[in-house]
Amino acid sequence: MAIGARALAEQTCRTLRGAGHQAYLVGGCVRDILLGRAPADYDVATDATPERVQELFPRSIAVGAQFGVIIVVDNSAEEHPARVEVATFRSDIGYSDGRHPDRVVYAKSSEEDAKRRDFTINALLMDPETGEVLDFVGGRADLKAGIIRAIGKAEERFREDKLRMVRGVRFAARFRYAIEGTTFAAIQRLASEITQVSAERIRDELTKILTEGAARRGFELLDETRLLPEVLPEVAKMKGVEQPPQFHPEGDVWTHTMMMIDGLAAGSSATLAWGVLLHDLGKPPTFTPASGPNGRIRFDMHVEVGVAMAREICRRLRFSNEETEQIAALVMNHMRFKDVPGMKPATLKKFVRMDHFEQHLELHRLDCVSSHGMLDNYEMVKRFLEETPVEEVRPPRLLTGEDLKEMGFRPGPIFKEILEAVEEAQLNGRIHSEEEARQLVAASFSAGQS
């Protein structure tokens, strides 16, 4: 029978202890248990070497054995088995690349292991049998006070792994904590070195900031710590870019965007979150100030410019092609909702048939509530989706290419034109059957065309 991650972690500790080793729950899972939160995963720290762990757990996975890390898996589960990361107590020596230790020295002391971790709140150990917490770095006091504090000398911790600077911001945002003064100052001093971290790791941390339910605070902290201009300079340039007050009484592009990401629910999809963040990316470079007595601020072509910029960011941060296309589509289509009242039935049906349309609709809602507050078009689309049968939005095709060949048309570009004309008429309610489709084609196209 499959077991959960916590049960697997406790079972792992029992096995290690039964073999004469020390073993504790460690890190984020202990922090979350003390905060009354459900941990996302469980880690175990032990004085057993990786080789010894693999002896005790023969079907474990050596994902980072050179750094003392083995994955223990619940082999009784056929699908989505629980996994626990087991790490040997260690003391890391040097970090030339700003990410990996130059040399790993295994330690016998849990205290030594705790002191090489990133932040005090993440360096707590718990005896899974008694619930006793081992705290060698003041983590419990910082949890109680709501403080993110680097262990030991902050600059040393950040030079070991530069991504810790962004992680510190993420933890501060997620838990609504303050970043301790010397830790904050160290991030500001080293902010320019964040670019030494791989794009994928930066992307993943930024995505977590955007989707953990505290995106606005996270990005405000990225700005205050001087990290934002380094990781997303295009977003930093939104600050101070004025908008037409009749449409955006809330203020500049930065304020509008921060209000929108503030509305992202915890657990939002990554593509929606990035689409919201980047939807007005093209405004700073297309800003034109108001001129003349009746003039207003303009952002001509900001959508097209924004799409190109969003694609470049996605390329830089190594998003997948599928994610890139969805993020670009969200930027490209966010202004189309203003045209909904005047759309023909066919146009509206094709609009709501876009992939992941629920993301487009939610971005539009956030856009409205973070500016003028008018939700008329949003409600109109929602009603349309609720009241219109799926078979009307995606009706079965009335004609195929084979039908056109039977009617005497030669295969070629004309096929696409004909089939699109038939679909348009069908979606607009002008035709409803194959016979009516054939009559439309006969009346509109010549069989000699190709």
C-alpha positions in Angstrom: 0.0 0.0 0.0 1.4 3.4 -1.0 2.3 5.9 1.7 2.5 9.6 1.9 5.7 11.7 1.8 5.7 12.4 5.6 5.2 8.7 6.4 8.0 7.8 4.0 10.3 10.4 5.6 9.6 9.1 9.1 10.0 5.5 7.9 13.3 6.5 6.3 14.5 8.0 9.6 13.5 4.9 11.5 15.5 2.7 9.1 18.6 4.9 9.3 18.4 5.1 13.1 17.8 1.3 13.4 21.1 0.9 11.5 22.9 3.0 14.1 22.8 6.4 12.3 21.5 9.9 13.2 18.5 11.0 11.1 16.3 14.0 11.2 13.7 15.8 9.2 15.4 19.0 8.0 14.9 22.3 6.2 11.7 23.6 4.7 9.5 20.7 5.9 10.4 21.5 9.6 9.8 25.2 9.0 6.4 24.5 7.5 5.4 22.0 10.2 6.2 24.7 12.9 4.2 27.2 10.9 1.2 24.9 10.7 1.6 24.6 6.9 1.5 21.4 4.8 5.1 20.8 3.5 5.4 20.4 -0.2 8.1 17.9 0.3 10.2 16.2 3.0 14.0 16.1 3.4 16.1 14.0 5.7 19.6 14.7 7.0 21.8 11.9 8.3 25.4 11.1 9.2 25.2 8.0 6.9 27.2 8.3 3.7 25.5 8.2 0.4 26.9 4.7 -0.2 25.5 3.6 3.2 22.1 5.1 2.4 22.0 3.2 -0.9 22.9 0.0 0.9 19.9 0.5 3.3 17.6 1.5 0.4 18.7 -0.6 -2.6 16.1 0.9 -4.9 16.9 4.5 -4.1 18.1 7.0 -6.8 21.5 8.6 -6.7 20.6 12.0 -8.1 23.3 14.0 -6.4 25.6 11.4 -4.8 28.6 13.6 -5.3 27.0 16.2 -3.0 25.7 13.6 -0.6 22.1 13.4 -1.9 20.1 10.2 -2.5 16.4 10.0 -3.3 14.4 7.4 -1.4 11.2 6.4 -3.3 8.1 4.6 -2.0 8.3 1.5 -4.3 4.9 0.3 -3.3 3.2 3.0 -5.3 2.7 2.4 -9.0 1.8 6.0 -9.9 3.2 9.2 -8.3 5.2 7.5 -5.6 6.3 9.6 -2.5 9.9 10.7 -2.7 12.2 11.8 0.1 15.6 13.5 -0.3 18.2 12.1 2.0 21.4 14.2 2.4 24.5 13.3 4.3 25.6 15.9 6.9 28.3 17.9 5.2 30.5 21.0 5.2 31.0 22.6 1.8 34.4 23.9 0.9 34.6 26.8 -1.6 32.1 27.8 -4.3 34.1 28.9 -7.3 31.1 28.8 -9.7 28.7 30.5 -7.3 26.5 27.4 -7.2 28.3 24.1 -6.5 30.8 23.4 -3.7 34.3 22.9 -4.9 34.7 20.1 -2.4 32.2 18.3 -0.1 33.4 17.1 3.3 31.0 14.9 5.2 30.4 15.8 8.8 29.3 13.8 11.8 27.7 16.8 13.4 24.1 18.0 12.6 25.2 21.4 13.9 27.9 21.7 11.3 25.4 20.7 8.6 22.9 23.2 9.8 25.4 26.1 9.7 26.2 25.6 6.0 22.5 26.1 4.9 21.0 29.3 3.5 18.6 31.0 6.0 18.0 30.4 9.7 14.4 29.4 9.2 15.5 26.7 6.7 18.1 25.2 9.0 16.0 23.5 11.7 16.1 19.8 12.3 13.3 17.7 13.9 13.4 14.4 15.6 10.4 12.6 13.8 9.7 10.4 16.8 9.7 13.0 19.6 9.0 16.2 17.7 12.1 17.8 19.4 13.6 20.6 17.3 17.3 21.2 17.0 18.1 24.8 16.4 21.7 25.8 16.1 21.2 29.1 14.3 18.3 31.0 15.9 15.7 29.8 13.3 12.8 29.4 15.8 13.3 33.0 17.0 13.3 34.3 13.4 10.2 32.3 12.6 8.5 33.8 15.6 9.7 37.3 14.7 9.0 37.0 11.0 12.5 37.5 9.7 14.5 36.2 6.8 18.1 36.1 8.0 21.1 34.5 6.3 23.1 32.1 8.4 26.5 33.5 9.5 27.9 36.1 7.1 25.3 36.9 4.5 27.8 37.7 1.8 29.5 34.4 2.2 26.1 32.5 2.0 25.2 34.4 -1.2 28.6 34.0 -2.8 28.2 30.3 -2.3 25.0 30.3 -4.4 23.9 33.6 -5.9 20.3 32.3 -6.4 19.9 32.4 -2.6 19.4 36.2 -3.0 16.2 35.6 -5.1 15.2 32.7 -2.8 15.4 35.1 0.2 13.1 37.5 -1.6 10.7 34.7 -2.3 10.6 33.5 1.3 10.1 37.0 2.5 7.2 37.5 0.1 5.5 34.1 0.7 5.6 34.3 4.5 5.1 38.1 4.6 8.4 38.4 6.5 11.0 41.2 6.7 14.5 40.6 5.3 17.0 41.3 8.2 19.1 44.4 7.6 22.6 42.9 7.0 21.0 40.2 4.8 19.1 42.9 2.8 22.2 45.0 2.4 24.3 42.0 1.2 21.7 41.3 -1.5 21.9 44.9 -2.7 25.7 44.8 -2.8 25.8 41.5 -4.8 22.7 42.0 -6.9 24.6 42.5 -10.1 26.2 39.0 -9.7 22.8 37.2 -10.0 23.4 37.0 -13.7 26.0 34.3 -13.0 23.2 31.9 -12.2 21.7 29.8 -15.0 18.7 31.3 -16.7 16.6 28.2 -15.9 17.2 28.5 -12.1 16.3 32.2 -12.2 13.2 31.5 -14.2 12.0 28.8 -11.8 12.5 31.1 -8.8 10.7 34.0 -10.5 7.8 31.6 -11.4 7.5 30.6 -7.8 7.3 34.2 -6.8 4.6 34.8 -9.3 2.5 31.7 -8.4 2.8 31.4 -4.6 0.2 34.0 -3.8 2.4 37.0 -2.9 3.6 38.1 -6.4 3.3 41.9 -5.8 5.4 41.8 -2.6 7.9 39.6 -4.3 8.4 41.9 -7.2 8.5 45.0 -5.0 11.3 43.3 -3.0 13.1 42.4 -6.2 13.0 46.1 -7.0 14.1 47.2 -3.6 17.0 44.8 -3.4 18.2 45.9 -6.9 17.7 42.4 -8.3 14.9 43.3 -10.7 16.9 45.4 -13.2 19.3 42.5 -13.4 16.9 39.7 -14.0 14.0 41.5 -15.8 15.2 45.0 -16.9 12.2 45.3 -19.2 9.9 45.1 -16.2 11.9 47.5 -14.2 11.5 50.1 -17.0 7.7 50.2 -16.4 8.3 52.4 -13.4 7.3 56.0 -14.0 5.7 55.4 -17.4 2.5 57.4 -17.2 -0.8 56.2 -18.6 -4.0 58.0 -19.7 -5.9 58.8 -16.4 -9.3 58.2 -18.0 -8.4 54.6 -18.6 -5.8 54.1 -15.8 -6.7 56.1 -12.8 -4.5 53.8 -10.7 -1.2 55.3 -12.0 1.8 54.3 -14.1 2.4 51.0 -15.9 4.4 49.6 -13.0 1.6 50.3 -10.5 -1.0 48.8 -12.9 1.1 45.6 -13.4 1.8 45.3 -9.6 -1.9 45.5 -8.9 -2.6 42.8 -11.5 0.0 40.3 -10.2 -1.3 41.0 -6.7 -4.6 39.5 -7.9 -3.0 36.2 -9.0 -4.3 33.4 -6.9 -1.8 31.0 -5.3 -1.4 28.1 -7.6 -2.1 30.1 -10.8 -0.6 28.6 -13.9 2.9 29.7 -14.8 1.9 30.9 -18.2 -1.0 33.0 -16.9 1.3 34.6 -14.3 4.0 35.4 -16.8 1.4 36.7 -19.3 0.0 39.0 -16.6 3.5 40.3 -15.7 4.5 40.9 -19.3 1.2 42.0 -20.9 2.1 45.7 -21.0 5.8 45.1 -21.7 5.6 47.1 -24.9 4.3 50.3 -23.3 7.6 51.9 -22.1 9.3 51.8 -25.5 6.1 53.0 -27.3 5.2 55.8 -24.9 4.1 59.0 -26.6 3.2 62.0 -24.4 -0.1 63.8 -24.8 0.0 66.7 -27.3 -2.6 69.3 -28.1 -5.7 70.4 -26.2 -7.5 67.1 -26.7 -4.5 64.8 -26.9 -3.8 61.9 -24.6 -0.9 59.6 -23.9 -0.5 56.9 -26.5 1.2 53.6 -26.8 0.9 52.9 -30.5 1.8 49.3 -31.5 2.5 48.4 -27.9 0.9 45.0 -28.3 3.1 44.0 -31.2 6.3 45.4 -29.6 5.3 43.7 -26.3 4.9 40.3 -28.0 8.4 40.5 -29.5 9.8 41.5 -26.1 8.0 38.7 -24.3 9.3 36.2 -26.8 12.8 37.4 -26.2 12.4 37.1 -22.4 11.1 33.6 -22.8 14.0 32.7 -25.0 16.5 34.3 -22.5 14.9 32.4 -19.6 14.7 29.1 -21.5 11.0 28.6 -21.5 9.7 25.7 -23.6 8.3 26.4 -27.0 4.8 25.6 -25.8 5.1 28.0 -22.8 6.5 30.7 -25.0 3.6 30.5 -27.4 1.0 30.7 -24.7 2.7 33.7 -23.0 3.1 35.5 -26.3 -0.6 34.7 -27.1 -1.7 36.3 -23.8 0.2 39.4 -24.6 -1.0 39.5 -28.2 -4.7 39.1 -27.4 -5.2 41.1 -24.2 -6.5 44.1 -26.0 -9.0 42.1 -28.1 -11.6 42.0 -25.4 -12.5 45.7 -26.1 -13.8 44.6 -29.5 -16.1 41.8 -28.1 -19.4 43.9 -28.3 -18.9 44.4 -32.0 -17.7 40.9 -32.9 -19.7 38.8 -35.4 -20.7 35.4 -34.0 -18.0 33.6 -36.0 -15.3 36.0 -34.7 -16.4 35.6 -31.1 -16.6 31.8 -31.4 -13.1 31.6 -32.9 -11.9 34.0 -30.1 -13.1 31.8 -27.3 -11.7 28.7 -29.0 -8.2 29.9 -28.4 -6.0 27.4 -26.4 -6.3 28.0 -22.7 -8.9 30.7 -23.2 -9.6 30.7 -19.4 -6.2 32.3 -19.0 -7.0 35.0 -21.5 -10.3 35.7 -19.7 -8.7 35.9 -16.3 -5.9 38.2 -17.5 -8.7 40.5 -18.9 -10.5 40.5 -15.6 -7.4 41.4 -13.7 -6.6 44.1 -16.3 -10.0 45.6 -15.7 -10.2 45.5 -11.9 -6.6 46.9 -11.8 -7.6 50.0 -13.9 -11.0 51.4 -14.9 -13.0 48.7 -13.1 -15.4 48.1 -16.0 -16.2 44.4 -16.4 -18.9 44.6 -19.0 -17.0 42.7 -21.7 -15.8 40.2 -19.3 -19.3 39.4 -18.1 -20.5 39.3 -21.8 -17.9 36.7 -22.6 -18.7 34.7 -19.5 -22.4 34.7 -20.4 -21.7 33.7 -23.9 -19.6 30.7 -22.7 -22.3 29.7 -20.2 -25.2 30.0 -22.6 -23.7 28.7 -25.9 -23.6 24.9 -26.4 -20.1 23.5 -27.2 -21.4 22.2 -30.5 -22.2 25.7 -31.6 -18.7 27.0 -30.6 -17.0 24.0 -32.2 -19.5 22.6 -34.7 -18.6 19.5 -36.8 -17.1 20.4 -40.1 -19.7 20.4 -42.9 -17.2 19.8 -45.8 -13.8 18.2 -46.1 -11.0 18.4 -48.7 -12.4 15.1 -50.1 -15.8 16.7 -50.6 -14.2 19.5 -52.5 -12.3 17.1 -54.8 -15.6 15.3 -55.5 -17.1 18.7 -56.4 -14.4 19.2 -59.0 -11.9 21.4 -57.2 -8.2 20.7 -57.6 -6.1 20.5 -54.4 -4.2 23.8 -53.7 -4.4 27.0 -51.7 -8.1 27.4 -52.7 -9.0 24.5 -50.4 -8.1 26.5 -47.3 -10.0 29.6 -48.6 -13.1 27.6 -49.3 -13.1 25.6 -46.0 -12.6 28.9 -44.1 -15.5 30.5 -45.9 -17.8 27.5 -45.1 -16.8 27.6 -41.5 -17.4 31.3 -41.3 -20.9 31.0 -42.7 -21.5 28.0 -40.3 -20.4 29.9 -37.2 -22.4 33.0 -38.2 -25.5 30.8 -38.5 -26.0 31.3 -42.3 -25.7 27.6 -43.1 -26.4 24.4 -41.0 -26.0 21.4 -43.3 -23.7 19.8 -45.8 -26.2 20.6 -48.6 -26.2 24.3 -47.7 -22.4 24.2 -47.6 -22.2 22.7 -51.0 -24.7 25.4 -52.4 -22.5 28.1 -50.8 -19.4 26.8 -52.4 -21.0 26.4 -55.8 -22.3 29.9 -55.7 -19.1 31.5 -54.5 -16.3 29.6 -56.1 -15.5 28.1 -59.5 -14.5 24.5 -59.7 -11.7 25.5 -62.1 -9.9 27.4 -59.4 -6.9 25.9 -57.7 
